[in-house]
Amino acid sequence: MSYKNNAYKKARKMKNELAMAFGGMIVGISLAILILCIIFGLTSPETVISYADCVIKSRN
């Protein structure tokens, strides 16, 4: 019984660590995309205008 309980605790800990790593990865990817969008947005003003237009339309 104690062996099963111990294995379960280890599995839960591993699952939590995996979830944290996955969550961090998602945050990292979204930040990278955002940074790329900002960089490309600064180089071409048309994208900034179209993005702002899109945001305004989505809010209305």
Z-matrix of the N, CA and C atoms (Angstrom, degrees):
N
C 1 1.464
C 2 1.530 1 110.72
N 3 1.316 2 116.55 1 -46.36
C 4 1.467 3 119.72 2 -178.53
C 5 1.533 4 110.59 3 -66.54
N 6 1.347 5 116.26 4 -32.63
C 7 1.461 6 119.97 5 179.34
C 8 1.531 7 110.37 6 -65.10
N 9 1.338 8 116.16 7 -44.74
C 10 1.470 9 121.20 8 178.82
C 11 1.524 10 110.25 9 -62.04
N 12 1.325 11 116.54 10 -42.74
C 13 1.458 12 122.14 11 -179.43
C 14 1.533 13 110.72 12 -62.19
N 15 1.334 14 115.68 13 -43.50
C 16 1.457 15 121.81 14 179.40
C 17 1.538 16 110.91 15 -62.75
N 18 1.322 17 116.05 16 -43.83
C 19 1.470 18 121.45 17 179.57
C 20 1.521 19 109.90 18 -63.60
N 21 1.319 20 115.95 19 -39.38
C 22 1.466 21 121.41 20 179.33
C 23 1.527 22 110.41 21 -64.09
N 24 1.341 23 115.76 22 -43.02
C 25 1.477 24 120.17 23 178.80
C 26 1.524 25 110.94 24 -62.32
N 27 1.348 26 115.49 25 -42.62
C 28 1.466 27 119.69 26 179.16
C 29 1.521 28 110.71 27 -62.97
N 30 1.332 29 116.02 28 -42.41
C 31 1.465 30 121.04 29 -179.47
C 32 1.520 31 110.40 30 -64.40
N 33 1.324 32 116.42 31 -41.13
C 34 1.465 33 120.42 32 179.03
C 35 1.521 34 111.00 33 -64.32
N 36 1.345 35 116.13 34 -42.33
C 37 1.461 36 120.65 35 179.30
C 38 1.532 37 110.03 36 -62.56
N 39 1.334 38 115.61 37 -42.30
C 40 1.449 39 120.97 38 -179.84
C 41 1.533 40 110.31 39 -64.10
N 42 1.331 41 115.27 40 -41.79
C 43 1.465 42 120.81 41 179.80
C 44 1.524 43 110.01 42 -62.82
N 45 1.320 44 117.76 43 -41.89
C 46 1.463 45 122.08 44 179.18
C 47 1.523 46 110.76 45 -63.98
N 48 1.334 47 116.39 46 -42.66
C 49 1.466 48 120.40 47 179.21
C 50 1.520 49 110.66 48 -64.58
N 51 1.335 50 115.62 49 -39.62
C 52 1.458 51 121.39 50 179.41
C 53 1.532 52 110.02 51 -64.85
N 54 1.323 53 115.54 52 -43.11
C 55 1.464 54 120.57 53 179.17
C 56 1.526 55 110.70 54 -62.85
N 57 1.337 56 116.14 55 -40.90
C 58 1.466 57 120.42 56 178.57
C 59 1.524 58 111.09 57 -64.57
N 60 1.328 59 116.59 58 -43.23
C 61 1.460 60 121.68 59 179.94
C 62 1.525 61 110.05 60 -63.72
N 63 1.330 62 115.60 61 -43.08
C 64 1.461 63 121.07 62 -179.73
C 65 1.529 64 110.21 63 -64.90
N 66 1.328 65 116.07 64 -43.39
C 67 1.457 66 121.33 65 178.16
C 68 1.523 67 111.47 66 -61.58
N 69 1.323 68 115.80 67 -42.32
C 70 1.458 69 121.21 68 177.55
C 71 1.507 70 111.76 69 -62.85
N 72 1.347 71 115.26 70 -38.62
C 73 1.456 72 121.03 71 179.44
C 74 1.530 73 110.28 72 -64.17
N 75 1.335 74 116.11 73 -44.22
C 76 1.469 75 121.11 74 179.73
C 77 1.528 76 110.10 75 -61.56
N 78 1.344 77 116.35 76 -45.38
C 79 1.473 78 121.35 77 178.98
C 80 1.526 79 110.25 78 -61.20
N 81 1.335 80 115.63 79 -43.55
C 82 1.461 81 120.73 80 179.35
C 83 1.515 82 112.80 81 -61.42
N 84 1.343 83 115.48 82 -43.82
C 85 1.467 84 120.31 83 -179.76
C 86 1.523 85 110.48 84 -65.11
N 87 1.332 86 116.35 85 -44.88
C 88 1.470 87 119.42 86 -179.10
C 89 1.526 88 111.09 87 -64.80
N 90 1.337 89 117.03 88 -36.81
C 91 1.472 90 120.60 89 176.59
C 92 1.520 91 110.77 90 -65.59
N 93 1.342 92 116.36 91 -41.91
C 94 1.464 93 121.02 92 179.26
C 95 1.525 94 110.50 93 -61.90
N 96 1.346 95 116.04 94 -42.29
C 97 1.468 96 120.79 95 178.43
C 98 1.522 97 110.11 96 -63.13
N 99 1.336 98 115.73 97 -43.45
C 100 1.461 99 120.85 98 179.81
C 101 1.530 100 110.95 99 -61.52
N 102 1.333 101 116.47 100 -44.52
C 103 1.471 102 121.34 101 179.41
C 104 1.526 103 110.00 102 -62.78
N 105 1.340 104 116.46 103 -44.12
C 106 1.461 105 120.45 104 178.39
C 107 1.524 106 110.94 105 -61.40
N 108 1.333 107 115.82 106 -41.79
C 109 1.467 108 120.28 107 178.35
C 110 1.524 109 110.86 108 -61.68
N 111 1.335 110 116.26 109 -41.59
C 112 1.469 111 120.42 110 179.43
C 113 1.535 112 110.10 111 -64.51
N 114 1.340 113 115.99 112 -44.90
C 115 1.470 114 120.47 113 -179.17
C 116 1.529 115 110.32 114 -61.41
N 117 1.347 116 116.14 115 -49.77
C 118 1.462 117 119.65 116 -179.88
C 119 1.523 118 110.80 117 -68.37
N 120 1.319 119 115.79 118 -32.52
C 121 1.464 120 120.43 119 178.25
C 122 1.518 121 111.82 120 -64.84
N 123 1.344 122 116.39 121 -37.37
C 124 1.462 123 120.31 122 179.37
C 125 1.519 124 111.01 123 -70.90
N 126 1.333 125 116.79 124 -32.32
C 127 1.460 126 119.47 125 -178.26
C 128 1.521 127 112.02 126 -78.17
N 129 1.350 128 117.25 127 -28.16
C 130 1.472 129 118.88 128 177.79
C 131 1.533 130 110.09 129 -129.55
N 132 1.335 131 117.09 130 108.91
C 133 1.467 132 121.23 131 -175.84
C 134 1.537 133 113.85 132 -63.13
N 135 1.341 134 117.61 133 -24.09
C 136 1.470 135 120.93 134 -178.81
C 137 1.527 136 110.70 135 -59.96
N 138 1.335 137 116.57 136 -39.75
C 139 1.466 138 120.08 137 -178.27
C 140 1.519 139 110.79 138 -67.41
N 141 1.339 140 116.74 139 -37.10
C 142 1.467 141 120.46 140 178.68
C 143 1.526 142 109.33 141 -63.90
N 144 1.309 143 115.86 142 -44.58
C 145 1.464 144 121.08 143 -179.81
C 146 1.526 145 109.89 144 -63.22
N 147 1.337 146 116.71 145 -46.24
C 148 1.467 147 119.92 146 -179.16
C 149 1.534 148 110.79 147 -66.37
N 150 1.340 149 116.94 148 -36.39
C 151 1.465 150 121.15 149 178.71
C 152 1.533 151 110.41 150 -67.11
N 153 1.328 152 116.18 151 -44.44
C 154 1.467 153 120.94 152 178.36
C 155 1.524 154 109.59 153 -62.43
N 156 1.314 155 116.52 154 -40.85
C 157 1.463 156 122.44 155 177.82
C 158 1.527 157 110.21 156 -60.98
N 159 1.314 158 115.69 157 -43.30
C 160 1.466 159 122.11 158 179.44
C 161 1.531 160 110.55 159 -63.11
N 162 1.336 161 116.77 160 -43.67
C 163 1.464 162 121.62 161 179.59
C 164 1.525 163 110.31 162 -62.87
N 165 1.329 164 115.90 163 -44.74
C 166 1.468 165 120.96 164 -179.84
C 167 1.531 166 109.90 165 -61.86
N 168 1.340 167 116.28 166 -43.67
C 169 1.468 168 120.42 167 -179.86
C 170 1.523 169 111.29 168 -64.91
N 171 1.334 170 117.27 169 -39.00
C 172 1.470 171 120.79 170 -178.30
C 173 1.529 172 111.67 171 -69.86
N 174 1.331 173 116.99 172 -27.89
C 175 1.473 174 120.27 173 179.34
C 176 1.523 175 111.75 174 -77.13
N 177 1.326 176 116.47 175 -30.36
C 178 1.481 177 120.38 176 -179.20
C 179 1.519 178 111.84 177 -80.91
